[in-house]
Amino acid sequence: MQKISPYSFYFLAMTLMVSSCATSNLKLSQEDKAWKETVLPQSIEIYHSIYLIGDVGGAEENESTIPLIELKKHLAVDNRVDDATDVVFLGDNIYPVGMPPVDHENRTMAEHKLNVQLESVRDFAGNVTFVPGNHDWYEYGREGLKRQEDYIEKYLSQYNEDFTDYFRPSNGCGSVDVLHIAHDIAMVSIDSHWFLTEQENNYDYSDCDIQTRKQFIAAFRDTMLNLKDKQVMLTMHHPLYTTGKHGGKLNFSSLMFPLSQYKKGLMVPLPFSGVIMGKMRGRMNAQDSRSASYVGYKKQLIPYIESHGNTIVAAGHEHTLQYHKVNNVDYIVSGSGSKRGVVGIEEFTKFAYGKYGYGLVDYYKDGSVWLSFYAESKDESNFGLVYRTRLK
């Protein structure tokens, strides 16, 4: 028998590792590769629309972001009625650590990161919703979150005096917020980072109706039961299904040079350690979907979502665009508002893409619901429709 060289095993392992790496490239299920052939309803009126854009808080100094610029242009030429349209910012509204105090050296930059988002919807007369993300909590905790809410609502109330409740849930509480946006559509907003870290923080929640995870789950259950006759758009930051970095999908650099994730420029090749460290990180970091707190988050929310039977779930967190269908529930990830990322594909994945972009959900009067993603082209030279599908 011919002896197999150890180098052959190494080469095979490296080949398998490279083939399984996540990339920013477009990924589609087999049945969705013909998405361009889908035909939108031609004679049926849209009665409500929701733009979804997340993780937009990474604008550079004196600059906006490509998705915000494109969203503002889209809203300006859109023939959808503002009063029947929502724009939702899905968290991580200020990188890297939320809103500092007024006299802090980083306050001006934090305001700029918010201002470019607020300017993109300043002339928009529909509802605007900001939900909190993990980076909005970092460093300054609940006080930073309340400062961000106060800044957003003061800014936008200058242009729309009839609507002032732009940040949900409010006041850094673990509330289950409900906004009725159409006669049969309710938007439910939750603070997923609050849920993931409730046991770890030491904030005083005595002024909040909900103070523990147990109370939150009871409120979420009751809310979904009370909305049994409504279509629900559930908005939060952390996705329940993801094929991005937080779902354990890593790119070649992260697998080959794992230490570079923790210290920029530390390019020590440790390919097998990279695989092990990737799996360990997923279990130890509360922001990754395989951690104990994240698994509990999914385990406790998903049954009530599935039993409701008419819910679309929208989140950010991953710097990518994704659409998954699991047990007849539609899961949207739209988190590439200021950063790009990498994606893999699973059996439940319909679409995944790692470029800048945002999502749009349209509700038609015939009962159909359509999802569209607008994003950069592969070579990043153009921006436009990259995918659409009928959800219902």
N, C-alpha and C positions, 0 to 999 in steps of 0.2 A: 504494500500500500504506500502510495506517495505521501510523504510527510508534508503537512501544511505549514507554511511559514507563519510565525506570529505576526509578521507584517501584513499577511493576507487578512487575518482577523481584524487588525487595526484599520486596514483599508476598508473592509466591509462595514465596520462600526462607523467609520467616518462617513461613508456613503449613505448609510441609513440615517445618520444624524443630520446630514445636509438636506436629504430629501424630506425630512420631517420639519425643517425649520419654517417658521412663520415669515411672511414677507408682506410688503404693502400692496402686492399685486391683487387685482380683482379675482375673486373666487365666487363661483356660482354653482348651485346644485345642477344636476343634469337637466332637470325639467325647466330650470330658469335660464338656461343658455339662450333660449329663444324669446327672451322677454320683450325685445323690440317689436315682436309681432303682436303683442297685446294691444287691444284697441280700447281706448277710454270711451265711456258713454258720451255720445255726440249730442243727443237731444235732451239729456237729463241735467237738471240744474244742481250745482254744488250748493249745499245749504250751510256747511261749516267746514273750516280748514284749520289745521294746527301745524305751524312750523316748529321744528324741533332742532335745537342746536345746543351743544354742550361743550364744556371745557374751553371756554372762550377767553379765559382770564390771562392769556399769555402774550398779549400784545407787547411789542417792543416800544421803546421810548420814541415818541413823536410819530408812531405808526399805528394803523389798525391791523386787522387780520384779513386774509383773503376771503374766508367765508363770510365775515361781517360785511365787507365791501359788496360781495355778491348778493347777500341777503337784502341789504338796503336797496340795491338796484332792483331786485326781484319784487320787493314790496312796492316800489315806486311805479312799476309797470304792470303790476298784478291786477287782473280784472275781478279778483275776489273782493267782496265787500268787507271793509275793515271791521264793521260791527259783527260780522260773522266769521272772524278770523282771530286766532290766538298765535302768539309767538312765545315759546317756552325755552328758557335758558336752563340747561340741565345740570348746573352745578360746576364747581371749580371756577367760580366767577372772578377770583383774584388769585393768581399764582405769585409766590409760592405759599404764603402763609396768611392769607386773608387781609382784613382791614385793620391797620394799626391806628393808634390814637392820633388826633389831629396834629400834635406837635412832634410826631415821630419822623425821623429822617426818610423813611420809606413811604410816608403818607401820600406824597405827590404822585409817585409812581403807581401806587395802588389806585388812586383816584383816576389816573389816566387809563388804567386797564378796565375800569368800570365805565368811564366816559365813552370809550369807543363803542361799547355795547349799547349804552343808553342813547348815543347819537344815532345808531343804526335804526332805532325804533322811535325816535323823537317825533317824527311826522306821521307815525302810524297811529290810527285812532282805535284800534282793536285792543283786546286784553293782552297784557304782557305779564308773564310769570317767571320769576327767578326761584329756583330751588337751590338749597345749599349742597355743597360737595365737601369732601374731606379736606381739601386745601383751604376752604373757607373757614374751617374750624382751627386749623393749625396755628400754633403760637399764641393766639389771642382768645381762643375758645369762644364761649358763649357771648362774651362782651364784644369780641370782634365781629361775630355774626350779627349782633344787634346794631353795631355801627354800620355794617354794610347795608342792612335792611333800611336803616334810617336815611342813609345817603341815597340809595336807589329811589326810595319813595318821595323824598323831597325833590329830587332832580326831575322825575317824570311827572309829578303833580303840577309842575309849572306849565306843562303842555296839555294835560288832560285832567281838569278839575273834577270830572265826574267819576274818576276811578283812581283810587289811591292805594289799593291793596296789591302791591306788586311782588311781595316776597312771601313765599309760602313753603312750609309752615312758618308762622310768625314767632318772633321773640325768642328764638333758640330753643323752643319747646319741641317735644316729641309728638306733636299733634298729628292727627289724620285730617288734613284740610280738604274740604270739598267746595268746588266752585262749579255752579251750574252754568255751562257755557252755551247750551242750546236746549230746546224743549226735551230732548231725549239723550243728551250727552252731559255727563258729569266728569270734571277733571278732579282727580284725587291726587294730592301731592303729599309726599312724606319725606322726612329727613333720614335717609338711610345711614348716614354716618353716625347720627345720634344713636340709632339702633345698634350698629356694630360696636360702638364703644361705650354704651350705657353703663356697663359694669366697671369700666376703667376710669371714668372721669369723676371729679369731685365737685361738680357744679351744683349750685343750689337751684332746685326745680320747684321750690315750694309755691311759686306763683304760676305753675303750669298745671293744667288739668291732668296731664299724663306725666308720670314721673319714673315709671319702670317699663321694661320690655313687656312684662305680663299685662300691664294696663294697655300698652300700645296694641298688642295682639288682640285683646278684647275689643278695643275701639276699631281696629281694622276689620275684624270679623263683622261687627255690627254695622259698620259703614257699608261694606259690600252687600250685606243682607238688605239694608235699607235702599240700596241702589239696584236691586234685582231687576227692576223694569227699565233701567237706563243702560245706555252704552257708556262704558267707563274708559277714560284715558288715564292710566296710572303713571304719574311722573315722579321720578326720583333720580338719584345720582348713580348708585351702584346697580349694574345690570344683574338680573337673575340668571341669564344665560349669556356666555361670552366665549368667543374664540380668539380673544386678544391676549395681551401680555398678562393681564390679571386672571385670565383663565388658564394660564400655564403654557401659552404658546409663545415661544421665544425665538428670536432671530439668530442667525449664524454667529454674529458677534457676541451675543449674550451667552451662547453655549460654548463657544471657543475661548472667549476671554471673560469668564464670569466675574472676575474681580473689578472689571471696568464698570459694572453696574453700581459699585459702591464707592469707587474712586476714579474719577475721570482720568483717562490717560494710562491707567494701569493695565497694559496690554500683555499680560502673562498668559500664554496658551495653556489652558487646562481643560481640554474638551470633555473628558469624562466627569471631572469634578463639576463642570458647568451643568451637565444633566442632573447630577445629584443636588447641586445647590439650587437649581431651578425648582426641583420637586420640594426641597426643604423650605424654600422661601414661600411657596404656595400654601404651606401648612402653618407657617409661623407668622406671616404678615396678615393682619386683619383686613387689609385692602385687597387681598387675593382670594379668589372664589373657593379655594380648597382649605382655607383656614377654618377653625372650629366655629368662630363667631359668624363667618360668612355662610357656612353650611347651615347653621341654625337659622340665619336670616332667610335663606331660601326655603328651608324645610317648613318654617312657620307661615310664610306668606303665600307660597304657591298653592296650597290646597284651597284657600279662600278665593284666589284668583281663578283657579280652574272651576270651582263650583259655581262661581258667578256666571261663567260661560259667555260673557260678552265684553271682554276686557282686552285692551291693547296696552302693553307695558312699554314705556319709553324711559331710557336712561342714558347716561354719558359714561364717564370714568375712563373707558378705553378711548384712545385718541384715534378712533376708527369709525367706520360706518358698518353696521351689521343688521341683518334681519334673520331671525330664527322663528320656526313654528314648532311648538311642542304641545302635544295634547290639545290641539285646536286653539291654543293661545298664541297671539302674535307678540313677539319680543323684538323691540327696536333698540339699537344702540346708535346714538348720534353724538359722538364726543370728539369730533375732529374740527372744532371751531377755531383752534389756534395752534394745534399740534398735529403731527402725523404719527401713525403707529404701524404695527404689524398685526396680521391676522392669519389664523389657520382656518380649517373647515372641519365640521363635524356632520354627523348624519342628519341633524336637525337644522343645519345651516342652509338658507336659501341664497343669501348674498353676504359678502364681506369684502371690505375695501379699506386700504390704509391711507388714503389721501385726504386733504382738506375737503370739508363739505358739510351738508346739513340735510335733514329729512323734511318731508311734507306729507301730512295725512289729510285726504279729502273725503268728506262724507257727502254722498249723493242722495238725492230725494227718492231714488228707486231702492234705497237700502244698501247699496254697494258702498264699500270703503276701499280707497286706493292709497297705496304708499308709493312715494317717489323719493329718490335720492338725487341731489344735485352736488356735483363734486368736480375736482380737477380731472383732467384727462391723464392717462398714464404718463405722458411726457411732461405734464404740469404746464402745458402751454395754453390750454383752454379750460373753461369751466361751464358745465351744463348738466343736463340729465344723463345719469349713468345707469339708472335702473328704475323700473316701476313694476308694480304687481298689484293684483286685487287681493285684499285681505279678507273681505267678506262679500 
